[in-house]
Amino acid sequence: MSTRKPILTTKALCKSYVTEGGELHVLKSIDLTVYAGEIVAMVGASGVGKSTLLHLLGALDRPSSGEVIVGGTPLSKLHDRALAEFRNRHLGFVFQFHHLLPEFTALENVMLPAMIAGKNGQALRERAAGLLQDVNVQHRLTHRPGQLSGGEQQRVAVARALMNDPPIVLADEPSGNLDYVSSESLHNLLWQLSRRDRRTFVIVTHNLELAKRADRVVELFDGRIKSIQESQGRHAMSSM
């Protein structure tokens, strides 16, 4: 990894939900440190809390107790509007289903995070076009999501996640909806972007080949961290 500077930390993080059958404890006292510039893969069986943890790390939900600290900022100190603004500036998201707006072009979808932040203008269009070139879909700027392949849609989603230049990108099964060739291509893209920009990626995945390429693999079991292992594939790099 490029540095040992912590960029994201959790302290005694817990998340519970009230159900008809009583209180459901999904996450139980998670302590985790993610370092700037590294790629962390989170693995584990379905239902162990991986996506819930990712949502807490990304300020998409609040914990029942404990703390998430991003870049030195405790998220619990931010009220809802400030939290939304912080999330838009400092965190990028890529999900299994791309969540692109169907009525917008690829270029317009990439611009959305900046537009939400109140920005506009030719400079943003040029940045969005540059990001689409970075992810090799520069020839699809004016196409809408329905005109793109699954792999192209995910590449547009990656470009959108990078629009505000966040130091951290969180990805939830980003290749889970793609075929093998598209998955490998997307994985290579994420690794290249991380290494080129020294950007931090936290990726929830069931794909063991993807996990092997991460700097560290965090395994969850029954709402707790079962193990954290250095990956043998930390220096793996492939061309797109």
Buried (B, 14 or more C-beta within 10 A) or exposed (E): BBEEEEBBBBBEBBBBEEEEEEEEBBBBBBEBBBBBBBBBBBBBEEEBBBBBBBBBBBBBEBBBEBBBBBBEBEBEEBEEEEBBBBBBBBBBBBBBEBEBEEEBBBBBBBBBBBEEBEBEEEEBBEBBBEBBEBBBBBEBBEBBBEEBEBBBBBBBBBBBBBBBBBBBBBBBBBBBBBEEEBBBBBBBBBBBBBBEBEBBBBBBBBBEEBBBBBBBBBBBEEBBBEEEEEBEBBEEEEEE
